[in-house]
C-alpha cells in the first residue's frame, strides 16, 4: 500500500471567495498543485475586477514536512491575493502564522479557529 494521497477541492463560493479544502499529508508537490489551482481561480476573479480572497481549510492536513513549509513560504510570497485566511488545528495554525511572518505577509495572511471567523475577516474591508 502506497502513501496516502493529498486531496484538494477548489472552487469560488457564492461570496466570491476561493475555497481550498485539503485532506492528507502536505508535500512540496501538493502545495505546488494547490498554488496552481489558486492562481487559476484568482485569475478569474481578477478578470471580473473582484478582490482575490482565499479561504484555506487546514482541518484535513494530516502531516507536513520541511519541504512543504518551504513551498508554503514560496506560495505566500508569489500568490496574488488581497487576503488569505486559514483555519484548522492550533498547532498547524501556529506554523502557518510563523510562515506568514517569514514570507513578510503577516498583514494579509491570518489564521483562525473556525471557518466562520475566517470568512468574516476575509469580507471585512
Order of alpha helices (4+ residues) and beta strands (2+ residues): beta-beta-alpha-beta-beta-alpha-beta-alpha-beta-alpha
